Amino acid sequence: MSFELPPFLVEDAVRAALAEDLGRAGDVTTQATIPASASASADLAARETGVVAGLALARAAFAQMSADISFEAPLADGDRVAPGAIVARIEGPARAILSAERVALNYLGRLSGVASLTARYAERIAHTKARICDTRKTTPLLRAFEKYAVRCGGGANHRFGLDDAVLIKDNHIAVAGGVVPALRAARAFVGHLTKIEIEVDTLDQLREVLQEGADAVLLDNMSPEELRQAVTLIDGAMICEASGGVTLDTVAAIAETGVDLISVGALTHSAKVLDLGLDIAIA
């Protein structure tokens, strides 16, 4: 499966990141120490095992600094790497390479970290029908990229924002006056193509949902035994999603209950950056 980010998102994000890093005077260290005529070649390599994501952002960082930089990537987003694996080879003006290095590595390391953690979760439940999905617990302004990285790691995307699906949570239910009033109000408000999901934390609430109807139900912080009972009650009538405090140690037991989806906020809010390095030689 191939993965691709919208080019305009990549270009705009990288331009803003370079502007933040270069500031008003540019890379004064590189300007002071590296001749303008110097060329360089560099290997961008993995220093630990993981899954690559964000190559387009890294490529754009170097390209925006100089059109004369060559960025050759033998791998693609979604590929696995081992320590020492070459992720990309870069050649061109030394100043431009050095000035783009941190922005490129920040994006690539962050997104590869998300993809790598997602892959670990996906591996734990590969023997079940369940899929790992993300949440809205993303870094501000990086949501599209982090959710892209989840896909690269073998996960699925939940809603991208507040506007693309209805997800009625416990606070909505409390203010609306209950499960049934909340569902009826949502159904009366949205168009026929907008999906409605509702969060429940008890089997009694789930029974109300089943009587009233919804497209999906989020089973929040339920034990494996409660999840099994919930799956039996639902019996395929709607998509069932488990969520709440899911870890690598608990995800397999949750998946084995028969749920369709398991949402994990940690994929984006707690992923460790994948260790990547740029080894450069000045010509």
Buried (B, 14 or more C-beta within 10 A) or exposed (E): EEBEBEEEBBBEBBBEBBEEBBEEEEBEEBBEEBEEEBBBBBBBBBEBBBBBBBBBBBBBBBBBBBEEBEBEBEBBBBBBBEEEBBBBBBBBBBBBBBBBBBBBBBBBBBBBBBBBBBBBBBBBBEEBEBBBBBBBBBEEEBBBBBBBBBBBBBBBBBBBEEEEBBBBBBEBBEEBEEBBEBBBBBBEEEEEEBBBBBBBBBEEBBBBBBEBEBEBBBBBEBEBEBBBBBBEBBEEEBBBBBBBEBEEEEBBEBBBBBBBBBBBBBBBBEBEBBBBBBEBEBE
